[in-house]
Amino acid sequence: MTQKIIKGIVSKEDLLEVKEKGGSRSYNIRDLGPVPSVTSVLHRGFPPGYGLISWFIRSTKEEIDKKREVSLKKGTELHEIFEKFVKANFNEYKLSGEERKKIKGAIQWAKEMKPKLVHSEVVIVYSDTELSVAGRVDLVCVIDGLVWLVDLKTGQGIYEDYPCQVGIYSKALDLKRAGILLLTNTKKGYKFTKVNIEEGFKGFRAAYQIYRYLEDKKYYEKN
């Protein structure tokens, strides 16, 4: 018998626990149990790029840990400011002057796209016969009468795993339109890229198979 697909927003009552361990995150969901986060799957399922590998080779452990800490802190700060901006119905004047400077690209995007808030920072789940994951969605909004999923990114570019992340989020919410909002140092301040949800979802399934392979460690012979 085919397993029923479980998907959608997870209520606060059904989210029993969020656990962090060794750089990975899992969500314990009522009637489903612990499932890995979308980002944990992608971190194991996608190999790092050549530039990142080269930097790791050249750097000491202390340098790597410091850069990771700084990047994580900056990304978390910008996401928190973006969440505050979104929950204020995209009113930039609910932010301090310093906060407005830090997400000026997101503010400019909102001025041009005129989004209307539907959901912000909600936990979603997707589970079928092949995979079970959960994650936190940055924004669901209406743009020109159509519902969009928007994922905020603050790195140096749009990496190959980003569309996969957006793809699984969109499938969990049955959305047909999704985009990546990348904050940049350009005059415009942002880049908004539409995602092919079907292809992103396909890529996520492939990454999940690698993730499970590495987690199960079935490649070792047992005596």
N, C-alpha and C positions, 0 to 999 in steps of 0.2 A: 504494500500500500504506500502511496506517495505521501511523504510527510508534508503537513500543512506549512506553508510559508508564514513565518512570524515576522512582522515588520511594522515600523511606525515609531512614534514618539514614546519613550519610556516615562511613565509617571514617577513622581517622587516616591510614591508608596511602593512601586515595583522595583525601584533601584535600591537594592539592599546594601551594596557596598561597591566602592571603587578602590582598587588596590594597586599600589605602585611597587614594583620589585625589579631591581636590576635594569632600570631604564625602560621597562615595559609596564603597560597598564592593562588591567582587566576589570570588567564590570560584572557584578553578580546580580542577575536579574531573576525575579520571582518566576517560577515555573520553567525556567530555562537553565539557570545555574551560571557559573562563571564563563564568560566568553572574552576573548582578547579584544583589545581596542583596534580600530581600523589602522591607526598610525603604527602600532606595534607590529601588525602584520606586514605593513609596507616597509618598515625599517629592516625586517629580516628578508622579505621577499624580493626587494630590489637591491642590486649591488650598488655600492657607492661609485660615483663617477671618477674618471681618471684624475681630474684635478684634485679631488678630495683625497684619493689614495696617495698621490704624490705629496700632498701637504702632510698627511699622516707619517709618511716615511721620513720626511725632513724634520719633523717636530718631536719634541720631547713629550713625555706623558704629562708633565706639568703644563706645558703650552697647550696641549690638546684639551685637558680638563678645564683650563682657564677660558679658552675660547668657547667651549661648549657651555660653560656657566654664563658667560657674558651674552652669548647668542640666545640662550634660553630665557635669561632675564629680560632682554630687550624684546623678544617676541611676545613674552607673557604680558609685559607692560603695554605694548601696542594693542594687543588683543583686548586687554581690559579697558583701554581708552575707547577702542572701537565699540565694544559692548555698551559702554556708557553712552556713547553718541547714538547708537542704534536705539537703545531703550528710551532715549529722550526724543524719539521720533525724528531723528536726524537733525536736531536743532544744535548747531555748532556752538551756540552761545550758552549752552548748559555745561560746556567745557571751559577749563581755564585757558589762558592765552598759550601757555606752554604745551598743554594737551593738544590744542588746535594745530600748533606747529608740527607736532609729532605725527599726526594723521591727516595732514593737509591734503594728501592724495585721496583719502577716503571721503573727506568733506567735499572735494571738487567732484568726485564721482557722483556723490549724492545730489549735488546741485544740478549736474547734467542729466542724470538718469531719473531723478525724482522718485525714488523707491518708497513704497508704503510697507511698513512692518507687518509681518505675519507671525514669525517666530524668531527668537534669538537665543543662542546658547542652550539648545535643547539636546538631550541625549536620545539617540535613535538606536534601533536594533534591526538587524536583518539576519534571519536564520532560515536555511532550507536544508535539503538532504546533503549538500556538499560543503556548506560553510555556515559559521555562526560568528557574528561580530557585533560590536556596538561602538558608538563614537559620539562626539559632540559637534553639532552643526553650528557654524557661526551665524548664518542669517538665511531666512526664507522671507522673500519680499515680493511685492507686486510691482512690476515695471511695465508701463503702457498696457495695463489690463491683463498681463500675463504673469503667472507665478514663477519665480526664479529661486534657485538655491545659489547662494553666493558664499564662497570660501575665501577668507582673507589670508594672504600670504605676505611675509615681510622679509623674505630672503633675497638672494642676488638674482634670482630668475625663476622661471617656471620649469620645474624639474619633471622628469618622466612619470614619477609616481603621483603627482598632483591630480591629473585627470582620473586616475584610478580611485583616489580618495573621494573625489566629487561624484564619480560614477556610482559607488556603493551607497553614498549618502542619498543620492537622488533616487535610487531604486528603493531604498528603505521608506522614502516618503512619496513614492509614485509620482515624482516630478519629471517633466519633459524638457525643462530648460535649466541650465546651470552654467555658472561662470566662475573664473578665478579672478579675484581682485588683488593684484600685486601692487604694493606700495613701492614707489621708485624714487630715485633722486633727480628725476627729470623735472623740467619746468611744469609739466602737466601734473606730476606727482603720483601717477598711477598708470597701470595697464590692466584693462579688463578683457579677458579672453574667454570666449564661449567654449564649452566642453562638449565633445561627442559622448553622451552618457552611455550609449551601448558599448562603444569601444572601451571606455574607461572601466565599465563594469566587467567586461571580458578580461581586461588587464588585471583587475583586482582578483578575479577568480584564479588566474594563473599565479599571482603572488601568494595567494592563500595556500595553494598546493605546495609551494616551496616552503612557506612558513610551517605548515603541518609536517612536512617531511623532516625539517630541521628539529622541530619540537619532539616528534615521535622517536627520532634516532633509530629508525628501523633498518638503517644502512649498516648497522653493526651485526655481525654474526654472534649468536649466543651459543656457548658450548653446553 
